Amino acid sequence: MDLQLNNKIALVTGSTAGIGHAIAQSLVKEGAEVIVNGRSQSAVDGVVAELDALGEGKVSGFAGDLGTAQAAADLLERFPKVDILVNNLGIFEPKGFEDIPDADWMRFFDINVLSGVRLSREYLPGMRAQNWGRILFISSESGLQIPAEMVHYGVTKAAQIAAARGIAESVAGTGITVNSVLPGPTRSRGVGDFVDALAQADGKSAAQVEAEFFEHVRPTSLIKRFTSPDEIAAMVTYLASPLASATHGAAIRADGGVVKSAY
């Protein structure tokens, strides 16, 4: 299927690893011009070289912490226009509610929510001018089912869903669509490291830890495994394309059935 993404300029925040990396790779394979982002210049350069070697689409890079206003300003100066904005940048950390200080709440909000809100606000005028654009927030099923082990994370993911819907309302009747994508537990780099460390500490295999996670922590999962970043990227790439023009203001679940709802 031709997703009609040739020469579309796409920015994927937090795209040197995990879901973001998979999204960037998928968009490049569809012919998009992709801007890779990460905090480390060496990591960005490595991914740019990797994706450029695919020979499918143009790849650029921007190193900077887009959880800060200064980095966002620097990005906009270098890349003033994008057609597709994928707000993937995010952090997570299991921590009991009573142990989460104000500073952690603010850090999670700045990185998980405000980074995407800020970039959406800045890139939206250009999308309006051409009457076409795609804004995607990579949220989580945790935005619907707030996890007790990381309430602050869940709250920021719920905020992303709300932000996406609100921005979508503001561009009603245009050629711009705004959606959020809700992955379930996904074997990103951070999750993989966490599972491996837990397995080593408990003297178990990673497969055992994964099975126990879905038995006790996410028992409603229908696929009973972690999704892969590539599975999420496939959904995001479609939603970024002109073919997804009727999907607007939606929270699209790619959660493996963790959310126990038919709608």
C-alpha positions as CSV (number, residue, x, y, z in Angstrom):
1,M,0.0,0.0,0.0
2,D,1.3,3.4,-0.9
3,L,0.8,5.7,2.1
4,Q,1.6,8.8,0.0
5,L,4.3,10.1,2.4
6,N,6.9,10.9,-0.2
7,N,8.5,14.2,0.6
8,K,6.4,14.9,3.6
9,I,8.6,16.4,6.4
10,A,8.1,14.5,9.7
11,L,9.6,15.3,13.1
12,V,9.7,12.4,15.6
13,T,10.7,13.5,19.1
14,G,12.6,11.1,21.2
15,S,13.5,8.9,18.2
16,T,16.9,7.5,18.9
17,A,15.5,4.3,20.5
18,G,12.4,2.4,21.2
19,I,9.0,3.4,19.8
20,G,10.3,6.7,18.4
21,H,13.2,5.0,16.5
22,A,10.7,2.5,15.0
23,I,8.4,5.3,13.9
24,A,11.2,7.2,12.3
25,Q,12.4,4.1,10.5
26,S,8.9,3.3,9.3
27,L,8.3,6.9,8.0
28,V,11.7,6.9,6.2
29,K,10.8,3.6,4.5
30,E,7.6,5.3,3.2
31,G,9.7,8.0,1.6
32,A,9.2,10.8,4.2
33,E,11.9,13.3,5.1
34,V,12.4,12.5,8.8
35,I,14.0,14.7,11.5
36,V,15.4,12.4,14.3
37,N,15.7,13.8,17.8
38,G,17.5,12.8,20.9
39,R,19.4,14.5,23.7
40,S,22.8,13.1,22.7
41,Q,24.5,14.3,19.5
42,S,26.3,11.0,19.1
43,A,23.0,9.0,19.4
44,V,21.3,11.3,16.9
45,D,24.2,11.0,14.5
46,G,24.2,7.3,14.8
47,V,20.5,6.9,14.0
48,V,20.7,9.4,11.1
49,A,23.5,7.4,9.6
50,E,21.5,4.2,10.1
51,L,18.3,5.5,8.5
52,D,20.1,7.3,5.8
53,A,21.7,4.0,4.7
54,L,18.2,2.7,4.0
55,G,18.2,4.9,0.9
56,E,14.5,5.5,1.1
57,G,13.9,9.1,2.4
58,K,15.9,12.1,3.5
59,V,17.1,12.0,7.2
60,S,18.2,14.9,9.4
61,G,18.9,15.2,13.1
62,F,18.5,17.5,16.0
63,A,20.1,16.9,19.4
64,G,18.5,18.6,22.3
65,D,16.2,18.1,25.3
66,L,12.8,19.1,23.9
67,G,11.4,19.1,27.4
68,T,12.9,22.6,27.6
69,A,11.7,25.7,25.9
70,Q,15.3,26.7,24.7
71,A,15.8,23.4,22.8
72,A,12.4,23.8,21.2
73,A,13.3,27.3,20.1
74,D,16.6,26.0,18.6
75,L,14.7,23.3,16.8
76,L,12.2,25.7,15.3
77,E,15.0,28.0,14.1
78,R,16.7,25.1,12.3
79,F,13.5,23.3,11.1
80,P,10.7,26.0,10.8
81,K,8.3,23.7,9.0
82,V,7.1,20.2,9.4
83,D,4.1,18.4,7.8
84,I,3.9,15.6,10.4
85,L,4.7,16.1,14.1
86,V,5.0,12.9,16.2
87,N,5.1,13.9,19.9
88,N,6.8,10.7,21.1
89,L,9.2,12.1,23.7
90,G,8.4,10.7,27.1
91,I,9.7,9.2,30.4
92,F,8.4,6.7,32.9
93,E,9.5,5.5,36.3
94,P,7.7,3.1,38.7
95,K,7.4,4.9,42.0
96,G,4.8,4.8,44.8
97,F,2.4,7.8,44.9
98,E,3.5,8.9,48.3
99,D,7.1,8.9,47.2
100,I,6.6,11.2,44.2
101,P,7.8,14.8,45.1
102,D,6.6,17.9,43.4
103,A,9.8,18.1,41.3
104,D,9.0,14.7,39.7
105,W,5.5,15.8,38.9
106,M,6.8,18.9,37.2
107,R,9.6,17.0,35.4
108,F,7.1,14.5,34.0
109,F,4.7,17.2,32.9
110,D,7.4,19.2,31.2
111,I,8.7,16.2,29.2
112,N,5.6,14.2,28.6
113,V,3.0,16.9,28.1
114,L,4.4,20.4,27.6
115,S,7.0,19.3,25.0
116,G,4.3,18.1,22.7
117,V,1.9,21.0,23.4
118,R,4.7,23.5,22.8
119,L,5.7,22.0,19.4
120,S,2.1,21.6,18.3
121,R,1.5,25.3,19.0
122,E,4.5,26.4,17.1
123,Y,4.1,24.1,14.0
124,L,0.3,24.4,13.7
125,P,0.4,27.8,11.9
126,G,2.4,26.3,9.0
127,M,0.0,23.4,8.8
128,R,-2.9,25.8,8.7
129,A,-1.2,27.8,5.9
130,Q,-1.0,24.7,3.7
131,N,-4.3,23.3,5.0
132,W,-2.6,19.9,5.7
133,G,-0.8,18.4,8.6
134,R,-0.7,15.6,11.1
135,I,-0.1,15.9,14.8
136,L,0.2,12.7,16.8
137,F,0.7,12.3,20.6
138,I,2.1,8.9,21.6
139,S,0.2,8.4,24.8
140,S,-0.5,5.1,26.6
141,E,-3.2,2.8,27.9
142,S,-2.0,4.1,31.2
143,G,-3.8,7.4,30.3
144,L,-7.1,5.4,30.6
145,Q,-6.1,3.0,33.4
146,I,-3.9,5.0,35.7
147,P,-1.3,2.6,37.1
148,A,-0.9,2.6,40.8
149,E,2.8,2.0,40.5
150,M,3.4,5.3,38.6
151,V,0.4,7.7,39.0
152,H,2.4,10.7,37.7
153,Y,3.1,8.9,34.4
154,G,-0.5,7.9,34.0
155,V,-1.7,11.5,34.7
156,T,0.6,12.9,32.0
157,K,-0.6,10.3,29.5
158,A,-4.2,11.2,30.2
159,A,-3.3,14.9,29.7
160,Q,-1.8,14.0,26.3
161,I,-5.1,12.4,25.2
162,A,-7.0,15.5,26.4
163,A,-4.6,17.9,24.6
164,A,-4.8,16.0,21.4
165,R,-8.6,16.1,21.4
166,G,-8.6,19.8,22.3
167,I,-6.2,20.7,19.5
168,A,-8.3,18.6,17.1
169,E,-11.4,20.6,18.0
170,S,-9.4,23.8,17.2
171,V,-8.7,22.7,13.6
172,A,-12.1,21.3,12.8
173,G,-12.9,21.6,9.1
174,T,-9.3,21.8,7.9
175,G,-7.0,19.3,6.3
176,I,-5.2,18.8,9.6
177,T,-5.8,15.9,11.8
178,V,-4.8,15.4,15.5
179,N,-4.9,12.1,17.2
180,S,-3.3,10.2,20.1
181,V,-2.0,6.7,20.0
182,L,-2.2,4.5,23.1
183,P,0.3,1.7,23.1
184,G,0.1,-1.0,25.7
185,P,3.1,-2.3,27.6
186,T,5.8,-2.2,24.9
187,R,9.3,-3.7,24.8
188,S,11.0,-0.4,24.3
189,R,14.6,0.0,25.4
190,G,13.6,1.2,28.9
191,V,11.2,-1.6,29.4
192,G,13.6,-4.1,28.1
193,D,16.3,-2.9,30.5
194,F,13.9,-2.9,33.4
195,V,12.7,-6.5,32.6
196,D,16.3,-7.7,32.2
197,A,17.4,-6.1,35.5
198,L,14.5,-7.6,37.3
199,A,15.1,-11.0,35.9
200,Q,18.7,-10.9,36.9
201,A,17.9,-9.7,40.4
202,D,15.3,-12.4,40.9
203,G,17.3,-15.2,39.2
204,K,14.6,-15.7,36.5
205,S,14.6,-15.5,32.8
206,A,13.3,-12.5,31.0
207,A,10.5,-14.7,29.6
208,Q,9.4,-15.7,33.1
209,V,9.3,-12.0,34.2
210,E,7.3,-11.1,31.2
211,A,4.8,-13.9,31.8
212,E,4.4,-12.9,35.5
213,F,3.9,-9.3,34.5
214,F,1.0,-10.1,32.3
215,E,-0.4,-12.5,34.9
216,H,-0.3,-10.1,37.9
217,V,0.2,-6.5,36.7
218,R,-1.6,-6.4,33.3
219,P,-3.9,-9.4,33.5
220,T,-6.4,-7.9,31.1
221,S,-4.0,-8.1,28.2
222,L,-5.4,-10.2,25.4
223,I,-2.1,-10.9,23.6
224,K,-0.3,-11.7,26.9
225,R,3.0,-10.3,25.8
226,F,4.8,-7.0,25.2
227,T,4.0,-5.3,21.9
228,S,7.0,-4.5,19.8
229,P,8.0,-0.9,18.8
230,D,7.4,-1.9,15.1
231,E,3.8,-2.8,15.8
232,I,3.2,0.7,17.3
233,A,5.1,2.3,14.4
234,A,2.9,0.7,11.8
235,M,-0.2,2.3,13.4
236,V,1.5,5.7,13.7
237,T,2.7,5.7,10.1
238,Y,-0.8,5.0,8.8
239,L,-2.3,7.8,10.9
240,A,0.5,10.1,9.7
241,S,-0.5,9.5,6.1
242,P,-3.1,11.2,3.8
243,L,-5.0,7.9,3.8
244,A,-6.0,8.4,7.5
245,S,-7.9,11.7,6.7
246,A,-11.1,10.5,8.4
247,T,-9.4,9.7,11.7
248,H,-9.4,12.9,13.7
249,G,-9.7,13.7,17.4
250,A,-9.4,10.0,18.2
251,A,-7.5,8.0,20.9
252,I,-6.4,5.0,18.9
253,R,-5.6,2.0,21.1
254,A,-2.6,-0.3,20.1
255,D,-2.6,-1.8,23.6
256,G,-2.9,-5.5,23.0
257,G,-6.4,-5.5,24.6
258,V,-5.2,-4.3,28.0
259,V,-8.0,-1.8,28.2
260,K,-11.1,-3.9,29.0
261,S,-13.5,-2.1,26.7
262,A,-14.9,-2.8,23.2
263,Y,-14.8,0.9,22.3
